[in-house]
Amino acid sequence: MNEFTSRRLIMVDTQVRPSDVTKFPIIEAMLHVPREEFVPQDRVEAAYVGENLPIGRGRVLLEPRTLAKMLDALNITPDDLVLDIGCGTGYSSAVIQRMAQAVVALEEDGDFVNAAEASFARTDAETVVLTRGALNEGAPQHAPYDVMLVQGGIEQFPEALVSQLRQGGRVGAVFMQGALGVVRLGIRTGEGLVWRDIFNAAAPVLPGFRKEQAFSL
């Protein structure tokens, strides 16, 4: 067992399992995917810390606990097509593809797209479709999706994304209000999305997901 394999085991045993995440596909995926392959070179030693990991440009890899609990709530199955919004360097998409039918990894930053492409090639992420585009516009060319995840904070969930989610589909996102946040699970119904709070977490708000400020005289 090499050093990083040992760190992955410790991450799962100390951050994931104690957070009541017990589904085997999530545990297996997080034990398998080498998180150190998806972080900037100067952050490799911090790859398995139990907090959001900065990857540059105000973006982070969500802490392992947050990602695992979101995946647990979303209950991804081998038949699901998943849209991973703001995939960054691609770690979350590499994890999700081990439990889904396929993942569309959406990213708008060119440097992150290049980094994700290289990391997917190194880690055999064969069922990930890497797509570049505005995060708040989704990837309608591959819709409808069974599941969506947002890899960062949001203040509002854009209507453009709602229309790309299948009826009965699920979405998970970290809703931020100031420095405080809560992960919510949304289900698409005939009337739109119905949200419920799942657990507390925080993350930097992604580009395009802030509420428009109302101006008053």
DOTOR-876033 format. One record per residue (C-alpha): residue number from 1; residue in one letter; x, y, z. Coordinates in Angstrom, 2 decimals. Each point is the difference from the previous one (the first is absolute). Layout:
N
<roza><num>NUM</num><residu>a</residu><u>X</u><v>Y</v><w>Z</w></roza>
...
END
This chain:
217
<roza><num>1</num><residu>m</residu><u>0.00</u><v>0.00</v><w>0.00</w></roza>
<roza><num>2</num><residu>n</residu><u>1.58</u><v>3.29</v><w>-1.08</w></roza>
<roza><num>3</num><residu>e</residu><u>-0.21</u><v>3.20</v><w>2.01</w></roza>
<roza><num>4</num><residu>f</residu><u>-2.94</u><v>1.51</v><w>-1.91</w></roza>
<roza><num>5</num><residu>t</residu><u>-1.97</u><v>-3.26</v><w>0.06</w></roza>
<roza><num>6</num><residu>s</residu><u>0.42</u><v>0.03</v><w>3.77</w></roza>
<roza><num>7</num><residu>r</residu><u>-1.15</u><v>3.63</v><w>0.17</w></roza>
<roza><num>8</num><residu>r</residu><u>-3.10</u><v>-0.85</v><w>-2.04</w></roza>
<roza><num>9</num><residu>l</residu><u>-0.87</u><v>-2.76</v><w>2.44</w></roza>
<roza><num>10</num><residu>i</residu><u>0.46</u><v>2.39</v><w>2.93</w></roza>
<roza><num>11</num><residu>m</residu><u>-2.17</u><v>2.62</v><w>-1.77</w></roza>
<roza><num>12</num><residu>v</residu><u>-2.84</u><v>-2.48</v><w>-0.41</w></roza>
<roza><num>13</num><residu>d</residu><u>0.34</u><v>-1.41</v><w>3.51</w></roza>
<roza><num>14</num><residu>t</residu><u>0.25</u><v>3.36</v><w>1.79</w></roza>
<roza><num>15</num><residu>q</residu><u>-1.98</u><v>2.43</v><w>-2.20</w></roza>
<roza><num>16</num><residu>v</residu><u>-2.52</u><v>-2.00</v><w>-2.04</w></roza>
<roza><num>17</num><residu>r</residu><u>-1.18</u><v>-2.97</v><w>2.06</w></roza>
<roza><num>18</num><residu>p</residu><u>-0.44</u><v>2.03</v><w>3.24</w></roza>
<roza><num>19</num><residu>s</residu><u>-2.33</u><v>2.31</v><w>-1.96</w></roza>
<roza><num>20</num><residu>d</residu><u>-2.53</u><v>-2.85</v><w>-0.37</w></roza>
<roza><num>21</num><residu>v</residu><u>0.98</u><v>-0.70</v><w>-3.60</w></roza>
<roza><num>22</num><residu>t</residu><u>-0.23</u><v>-3.77</v><w>-0.34</w></roza>
<roza><num>23</num><residu>k</residu><u>-1.04</u><v>-0.66</v><w>-3.63</w></roza>
<roza><num>24</num><residu>f</residu><u>2.59</u><v>-2.36</v><w>-1.49</w></roza>
<roza><num>25</num><residu>p</residu><u>0.25</u><v>1.73</v><w>-3.43</w></roza>
<roza><num>26</num><residu>i</residu><u>0.97</u><v>3.30</v><w>1.66</w></roza>
<roza><num>27</num><residu>i</residu><u>2.55</u><v>-1.64</v><w>2.31</w></roza>
<roza><num>28</num><residu>e</residu><u>1.47</u><v>-2.01</v><w>-2.88</w></roza>
<roza><num>29</num><residu>a</residu><u>0.26</u><v>3.03</v><w>-2.29</w></roza>
<roza><num>30</num><residu>m</residu><u>1.67</u><v>2.20</v><w>2.60</w></roza>
<roza><num>31</num><residu>l</residu><u>2.45</u><v>-2.78</v><w>0.87</w></roza>
<roza><num>32</num><residu>h</residu><u>0.83</u><v>-0.51</v><w>-3.68</w></roza>
<roza><num>33</num><residu>v</residu><u>0.34</u><v>3.50</v><w>-1.49</w></roza>
<roza><num>34</num><residu>p</residu><u>3.44</u><v>1.55</v><w>0.70</w></roza>
<roza><num>35</num><residu>r</residu><u>-0.92</u><v>3.47</v><w>1.26</w></roza>
<roza><num>36</num><residu>e</residu><u>3.65</u><v>1.04</v><w>-0.17</w></roza>
<roza><num>37</num><residu>e</residu><u>-0.22</u><v>-0.20</v><w>-3.82</w></roza>
<roza><num>38</num><residu>f</residu><u>-2.62</u><v>2.78</v><w>-0.06</w></roza>
<roza><num>39</num><residu>v</residu><u>1.67</u><v>2.72</v><w>2.07</w></roza>
<roza><num>40</num><residu>p</residu><u>2.64</u><v>2.59</v><w>-0.97</w></roza>
<roza><num>41</num><residu>q</residu><u>3.54</u><v>-1.31</v><w>0.37</w></roza>
<roza><num>42</num><residu>d</residu><u>0.70</u><v>2.28</v><w>2.96</w></roza>
<roza><num>43</num><residu>r</residu><u>-3.10</u><v>-1.35</v><w>1.81</w></roza>
<roza><num>44</num><residu>v</residu><u>0.68</u><v>-3.73</v><w>-0.34</w></roza>
<roza><num>45</num><residu>e</residu><u>1.00</u><v>-0.40</v><w>3.64</w></roza>
<roza><num>46</num><residu>a</residu><u>-3.35</u><v>1.52</v><w>1.03</w></roza>
<roza><num>47</num><residu>a</residu><u>-2.08</u><v>-2.18</v><w>-2.35</w></roza>
<roza><num>48</num><residu>y</residu><u>-1.71</u><v>-1.94</v><w>2.80</w></roza>
<roza><num>49</num><residu>v</residu><u>-0.61</u><v>2.72</v><w>2.57</w></roza>
<roza><num>50</num><residu>g</residu><u>-3.51</u><v>0.19</v><w>1.44</w></roza>
<roza><num>51</num><residu>e</residu><u>-0.89</u><v>3.43</v><w>-1.34</w></roza>
<roza><num>52</num><residu>n</residu><u>-0.67</u><v>1.76</v><w>-3.29</w></roza>
<roza><num>53</num><residu>l</residu><u>3.22</u><v>-0.07</v><w>-2.01</w></roza>
<roza><num>54</num><residu>p</residu><u>0.82</u><v>3.16</v><w>-2.01</w></roza>
<roza><num>55</num><residu>i</residu><u>0.91</u><v>-0.74</v><w>-3.62</w></roza>
<roza><num>56</num><residu>g</residu><u>0.36</u><v>3.63</v><w>-1.17</w></roza>
<roza><num>57</num><residu>r</residu><u>-2.22</u><v>2.75</v><w>-1.41</w></roza>
<roza><num>58</num><residu>g</residu><u>-2.15</u><v>-0.01</v><w>3.14</w></roza>
<roza><num>59</num><residu>r</residu><u>-1.05</u><v>-3.60</v><w>-0.62</w></roza>
<roza><num>60</num><residu>v</residu><u>0.31</u><v>-3.07</v><w>2.22</w></roza>
<roza><num>61</num><residu>l</residu><u>-0.34</u><v>-3.76</v><w>0.06</w></roza>
<roza><num>62</num><residu>l</residu><u>-2.85</u><v>-0.54</v><w>2.45</w></roza>
<roza><num>63</num><residu>e</residu><u>1.14</u><v>-1.65</v><w>3.22</w></roza>
<roza><num>64</num><residu>p</residu><u>-0.36</u><v>-3.81</v><w>-0.19</w></roza>
<roza><num>65</num><residu>r</residu><u>-2.75</u><v>-0.04</v><w>2.64</w></roza>
<roza><num>66</num><residu>t</residu><u>-2.13</u><v>2.49</v><w>-1.92</w></roza>
<roza><num>67</num><residu>l</residu><u>0.36</u><v>-1.81</v><w>-3.34</w></roza>
<roza><num>68</num><residu>a</residu><u>-0.67</u><v>-3.41</v><w>1.56</w></roza>
<roza><num>69</num><residu>k</residu><u>-3.13</u><v>1.15</v><w>1.85</w></roza>
<roza><num>70</num><residu>m</residu><u>-1.32</u><v>1.69</v><w>-3.15</w></roza>
<roza><num>71</num><residu>l</residu><u>0.51</u><v>-3.22</v><w>-1.95</w></roza>
<roza><num>72</num><residu>d</residu><u>-1.71</u><v>-1.94</v><w>2.76</w></roza>
<roza><num>73</num><residu>a</residu><u>-3.07</u><v>2.26</v><w>-0.12</w></roza>
<roza><num>74</num><residu>l</residu><u>-0.16</u><v>-0.12</v><w>-3.81</w></roza>
<roza><num>75</num><residu>n</residu><u>0.08</u><v>-3.82</v><w>-0.04</w></roza>
<roza><num>76</num><residu>i</residu><u>1.61</u><v>-0.28</v><w>-3.45</w></roza>
<roza><num>77</num><residu>t</residu><u>-0.69</u><v>-3.29</v><w>-1.83</w></roza>
<roza><num>78</num><residu>p</residu><u>1.77</u><v>-1.76</v><w>-2.91</w></roza>
<roza><num>79</num><residu>d</residu><u>-2.77</u><v>1.18</v><w>-2.34</w></roza>
<roza><num>80</num><residu>d</residu><u>0.40</u><v>3.71</v><w>0.77</w></roza>
<roza><num>81</num><residu>l</residu><u>1.38</u><v>2.71</v><w>-2.29</w></roza>
<roza><num>82</num><residu>v</residu><u>1.60</u><v>2.63</v><w>2.24</w></roza>
<roza><num>83</num><residu>l</residu><u>0.89</u><v>3.65</v><w>-0.67</w></roza>
<roza><num>84</num><residu>d</residu><u>2.94</u><v>1.04</v><w>2.19</w></roza>
<roza><num>85</num><residu>i</residu><u>-0.11</u><v>3.82</v><w>-0.01</w></roza>
<roza><num>86</num><residu>g</residu><u>3.29</u><v>1.78</v><w>0.62</w></roza>
<roza><num>87</num><residu>c</residu><u>2.10</u><v>-3.16</v><w>-0.06</w></roza>
<roza><num>88</num><residu>g</residu><u>3.22</u><v>2.03</v><w>0.35</w></roza>
<roza><num>89</num><residu>t</residu><u>2.94</u><v>-2.36</v><w>-0.34</w></roza>
<roza><num>90</num><residu>g</residu><u>-2.36</u><v>-2.96</v><w>-0.29</w></roza>
<roza><num>91</num><residu>y</residu><u>0.24</u><v>-1.90</v><w>3.30</w></roza>
<roza><num>92</num><residu>s</residu><u>-3.73</u><v>-0.07</v><w>0.70</w></roza>
<roza><num>93</num><residu>s</residu><u>-0.79</u><v>-1.21</v><w>-3.53</w></roza>
<roza><num>94</num><residu>a</residu><u>2.55</u><v>-2.81</v><w>0.29</w></roza>
<roza><num>95</num><residu>v</residu><u>-1.67</u><v>-1.13</v><w>3.25</w></roza>
<roza><num>96</num><residu>i</residu><u>-3.54</u><v>0.26</v><w>-1.37</w></roza>
<roza><num>97</num><residu>q</residu><u>0.75</u><v>-1.92</v><w>-3.20</w></roza>
<roza><num>98</num><residu>r</residu><u>0.71</u><v>-3.10</v><w>2.08</w></roza>
<roza><num>99</num><residu>m</residu><u>-3.62</u><v>-0.10</v><w>1.17</w></roza>
<roza><num>100</num><residu>a</residu><u>-1.92</u><v>1.51</v><w>-2.95</w></roza>
<roza><num>101</num><residu>q</residu><u>-0.60</u><v>-1.02</v><w>-3.60</w></roza>
<roza><num>102</num><residu>a</residu><u>1.83</u><v>3.13</v><w>-1.21</w></roza>
<roza><num>103</num><residu>v</residu><u>1.01</u><v>3.46</v><w>1.17</w></roza>
<roza><num>104</num><residu>v</residu><u>-0.01</u><v>3.28</v><w>-1.90</w></roza>
<roza><num>105</num><residu>a</residu><u>2.73</u><v>2.06</v><w>1.68</w></roza>
<roza><num>106</num><residu>l</residu><u>-0.75</u><v>3.69</v><w>-0.59</w></roza>
<roza><num>107</num><residu>e</residu><u>2.68</u><v>2.65</v><w>0.46</w></roza>
<roza><num>108</num><residu>e</residu><u>0.43</u><v>3.51</v><w>-1.40</w></roza>
<roza><num>109</num><residu>d</residu><u>3.61</u><v>0.75</v><w>0.95</w></roza>
<roza><num>110</num><residu>g</residu><u>2.40</u><v>-1.08</v><w>-2.76</w></roza>
<roza><num>111</num><residu>d</residu><u>2.88</u><v>-0.81</v><w>2.35</w></roza>
<roza><num>112</num><residu>f</residu><u>-2.24</u><v>-2.23</v><w>2.13</w></roza>
<roza><num>113</num><residu>v</residu><u>-1.30</u><v>-1.71</v><w>-3.15</w></roza>
<roza><num>114</num><residu>n</residu><u>3.56</u><v>-0.79</v><w>-1.07</w></roza>
<roza><num>115</num><residu>a</residu><u>0.91</u><v>-1.24</v><w>3.48</w></roza>
<roza><num>116</num><residu>a</residu><u>-3.11</u><v>-2.19</v><w>0.19</w></roza>
<roza><num>117</num><residu>e</residu><u>0.64</u><v>-1.47</v><w>-3.44</w></roza>
<roza><num>118</num><residu>a</residu><u>3.54</u><v>-1.00</v><w>1.01</w></roza>
<roza><num>119</num><residu>s</residu><u>-1.15</u><v>-1.43</v><w>3.33</w></roza>
<roza><num>120</num><residu>f</residu><u>-2.81</u><v>-2.03</v><w>-1.63</w></roza>
<roza><num>121</num><residu>a</residu><u>2.54</u><v>-1.50</v><w>-2.41</w></roza>
<roza><num>122</num><residu>r</residu><u>2.30</u><v>-0.99</v><w>2.89</w></roza>
<roza><num>123</num><residu>t</residu><u>-2.81</u><v>-1.56</v><w>2.05</w></roza>
<roza><num>124</num><residu>d</residu><u>-2.03</u><v>-1.84</v><w>-2.67</w></roza>
<roza><num>125</num><residu>a</residu><u>-3.15</u><v>2.10</v><w>0.43</w></roza>
<roza><num>126</num><residu>e</residu><u>-1.54</u><v>-1.53</v><w>-3.12</w></roza>
<roza><num>127</num><residu>t</residu><u>-3.66</u><v>0.92</v><w>0.50</w></roza>
<roza><num>128</num><residu>v</residu><u>0.57</u><v>3.73</v><w>0.62</w></roza>
<roza><num>129</num><residu>v</residu><u>-0.91</u><v>2.44</v><w>-2.78</w></roza>
<roza><num>130</num><residu>l</residu><u>1.96</u><v>3.21</v><w>0.65</w></roza>
<roza><num>131</num><residu>t</residu><u>-1.90</u><v>3.06</v><w>-1.25</w></roza>
<roza><num>132</num><residu>r</residu><u>1.05</u><v>3.65</v><w>0.05</w></roza>
<roza><num>133</num><residu>g</residu><u>-2.72</u><v>2.61</v><w>0.49</w></roza>
<roza><num>134</num><residu>a</residu><u>-1.57</u><v>2.49</v><w>2.39</w></roza>
<roza><num>135</num><residu>l</residu><u>-0.81</u><v>-1.80</v><w>3.24</w></roza>
<roza><num>136</num><residu>n</residu><u>-3.38</u><v>1.67</v><w>0.47</w></roza>
<roza><num>137</num><residu>e</residu><u>-1.13</u><v>-1.03</v><w>-3.48</w></roza>
<roza><num>138</num><residu>g</residu><u>0.61</u><v>-3.72</v><w>0.43</w></roza>
<roza><num>139</num><residu>a</residu><u>0.59</u><v>-2.35</v><w>-2.92</w></roza>
<roza><num>140</num><residu>p</residu><u>-3.38</u><v>-0.26</v><w>-1.77</w></roza>
<roza><num>141</num><residu>q</residu><u>1.45</u><v>-2.04</v><w>-2.85</w></roza>
<roza><num>142</num><residu>h</residu><u>0.22</u><v>-3.04</v><w>2.30</w></roza>
<roza><num>143</num><residu>a</residu><u>-3.24</u><v>0.59</v><w>1.98</w></roza>
<roza><num>144</num><residu>p</residu><u>-2.18</u><v>-1.19</v><w>1.62</w></roza>
<roza><num>145</num><residu>y</residu><u>1.99</u><v>-0.98</v><w>3.08</w></roza>
<roza><num>146</num><residu>d</residu><u>-1.02</u><v>-2.31</v><w>2.81</w></roza>
<roza><num>147</num><residu>v</residu><u>2.29</u><v>1.70</v><w>2.52</w></roza>
<roza><num>148</num><residu>m</residu><u>1.85</u><v>3.32</v><w>0.30</w></roza>
<roza><num>149</num><residu>l</residu><u>2.66</u><v>1.07</v><w>2.50</w></roza>
<roza><num>150</num><residu>v</residu><u>1.47</u><v>3.47</v><w>0.42</w></roza>
<roza><num>151</num><residu>q</residu><u>3.65</u><v>-0.05</v><w>1.08</w></roza>
<roza><num>152</num><residu>g</residu><u>-0.03</u><v>3.27</v><w>1.90</w></roza>
<roza><num>153</num><residu>g</residu><u>-2.28</u><v>2.44</v><w>1.74</w></roza>
<roza><num>154</num><residu>i</residu><u>-3.10</u><v>1.57</v><w>-1.56</w></roza>
<roza><num>155</num><residu>e</residu><u>-2.42</u><v>2.72</v><w>1.02</w></roza>
<roza><num>156</num><residu>q</residu><u>-2.62</u><v>-0.97</v><w>-2.56</w></roza>
<roza><num>157</num><residu>f</residu><u>-0.59</u><v>-2.93</v><w>-2.36</w></roza>
<roza><num>158</num><residu>p</residu><u>-0.46</u><v>1.18</v><w>-3.61</w></roza>
<roza><num>159</num><residu>e</residu><u>-3.18</u><v>-0.82</v><w>-1.91</w></roza>
<roza><num>160</num><residu>a</residu><u>2.12</u><v>-1.04</v><w>-2.97</w></roza>
<roza><num>161</num><residu>l</residu><u>1.21</u><v>-2.95</v><w>2.07</w></roza>
<roza><num>162</num><residu>v</residu><u>-3.44</u><v>-0.98</v><w>1.27</w></roza>
<roza><num>163</num><residu>s</residu><u>-1.20</u><v>-0.59</v><w>-3.56</w></roza>
<roza><num>164</num><residu>q</residu><u>2.90</u><v>-2.43</v><w>-0.60</w></roza>
<roza><num>165</num><residu>l</residu><u>-0.97</u><v>-2.23</v><w>2.93</w></roza>
<roza><num>166</num><residu>r</residu><u>-2.29</u><v>-2.94</v><w>-0.64</w></roza>
<roza><num>167</num><residu>q</residu><u>-3.35</u><v>-0.14</v><w>1.82</w></roza>
<roza><num>168</num><residu>g</residu><u>0.74</u><v>-1.68</v><w>3.32</w></roza>
<roza><num>169</num><residu>g</residu><u>3.69</u><v>0.83</v><w>-0.41</w></roza>
<roza><num>170</num><residu>r</residu><u>2.16</u><v>1.06</v><w>2.96</w></roza>
<roza><num>171</num><residu>v</residu><u>2.41</u><v>2.85</v><w>0.54</w></roza>
<roza><num>172</num><residu>g</residu><u>2.38</u><v>0.79</v><w>2.85</w></roza>
<roza><num>173</num><residu>a</residu><u>1.55</u><v>3.39</v><w>0.72</w></roza>
<roza><num>174</num><residu>v</residu><u>1.56</u><v>2.03</v><w>2.81</w></roza>
<roza><num>175</num><residu>f</residu><u>-2.23</u><v>3.07</v><w>0.52</w></roza>
<roza><num>176</num><residu>m</residu><u>1.99</u><v>2.86</v><w>1.49</w></roza>
<roza><num>177</num><residu>q</residu><u>-1.23</u><v>2.97</v><w>2.01</w></roza>
<roza><num>178</num><residu>g</residu><u>3.00</u><v>2.06</v><w>0.94</w></roza>
<roza><num>179</num><residu>a</residu><u>2.57</u><v>-2.31</v><w>1.59</w></roza>
<roza><num>180</num><residu>l</residu><u>-2.58</u><v>-2.63</v><w>0.97</w></roza>
<roza><num>181</num><residu>g</residu><u>-1.31</u><v>-2.72</v><w>-2.25</w></roza>
<roza><num>182</num><residu>v</residu><u>-2.24</u><v>-3.03</v><w>-0.17</w></roza>
<roza><num>183</num><residu>v</residu><u>-0.10</u><v>-2.86</v><w>-2.48</w></roza>
<roza><num>184</num><residu>r</residu><u>-3.46</u><v>-0.42</v><w>-1.48</w></roza>
<roza><num>185</num><residu>l</residu><u>-1.45</u><v>-2.86</v><w>-2.00</w></roza>
<roza><num>186</num><residu>g</residu><u>-2.39</u><v>1.02</v><w>-2.77</w></roza>
<roza><num>187</num><residu>i</residu><u>-2.51</u><v>-2.24</v><w>-1.77</w></roza>
<roza><num>188</num><residu>r</residu><u>-1.54</u><v>1.08</v><w>-3.30</w></roza>
<roza><num>189</num><residu>t</residu><u>-3.79</u><v>-0.13</v><w>0.00</w></roza>
<roza><num>190</num><residu>g</residu><u>-2.60</u><v>1.33</v><w>-2.40</w></roza>
<roza><num>191</num><residu>e</residu><u>0.17</u><v>3.34</v><w>1.81</w></roza>
<roza><num>192</num><residu>g</residu><u>3.80</u><v>0.29</v><w>-0.05</w></roza>
<roza><num>193</num><residu>l</residu><u>2.54</u><v>-0.87</v><w>2.69</w></roza>
<roza><num>194</num><residu>v</residu><u>-0.99</u><v>-0.93</v><w>3.54</w></roza>
<roza><num>195</num><residu>w</residu><u>2.92</u><v>0.47</v><w>2.40</w></roza>
<roza><num>196</num><residu>r</residu><u>0.77</u><v>-1.37</v><w>3.46</w></roza>
<roza><num>197</num><residu>d</residu><u>2.96</u><v>0.67</v><w>2.27</w></roza>
<roza><num>198</num><residu>i</residu><u>2.42</u><v>-2.91</v><w>0.49</w></roza>
<roza><num>199</num><residu>f</residu><u>3.02</u><v>1.20</v><w>2.03</w></roza>
<roza><num>200</num><residu>n</residu><u>2.16</u><v>3.05</v><w>0.64</w></roza>
<roza><num>201</num><residu>a</residu><u>3.02</u><v>0.71</v><w>-2.21</w></roza>
<roza><num>202</num><residu>a</residu><u>1.67</u><v>2.96</v><w>-1.68</w></roza>
<roza><num>203</num><residu>a</residu><u>1.81</u><v>0.76</v><w>-3.26</w></roza>
<roza><num>204</num><residu>p</residu><u>0.95</u><v>3.03</v><w>-2.11</w></roza>
<roza><num>205</num><residu>v</residu><u>-2.86</u><v>1.09</v><w>-2.27</w></roza>
<roza><num>206</num><residu>l</residu><u>0.58</u><v>-1.03</v><w>-3.61</w></roza>
<roza><num>207</num><residu>p</residu><u>-0.03</u><v>2.45</v><w>-2.93</w></roza>
<roza><num>208</num><residu>g</residu><u>-3.54</u><v>0.64</v><w>-1.20</w></roza>
<roza><num>209</num><residu>f</residu><u>-1.74</u><v>-1.27</v><w>3.13</w></roza>
<roza><num>210</num><residu>r</residu><u>-0.32</u><v>3.19</v><w>2.03</w></roza>
<roza><num>211</num><residu>k</residu><u>-3.38</u><v>1.64</v><w>0.51</w></roza>
<roza><num>212</num><residu>e</residu><u>-0.43</u><v>3.18</v><w>-1.96</w></roza>
<roza><num>213</num><residu>q</residu><u>0.04</u><v>2.95</v><w>2.36</w></roza>
<roza><num>214</num><residu>a</residu><u>-3.25</u><v>1.94</v><w>0.10</w></roza>
<roza><num>215</num><residu>f</residu><u>0.55</u><v>3.74</v><w>-0.15</w></roza>
<roza><num>216</num><residu>s</residu><u>-2.23</u><v>2.30</v><w>1.99</w></roza>
<roza><num>217</num><residu>l</residu><u>-0.17</u><v>3.79</v><w>0.22</w></roza>
END
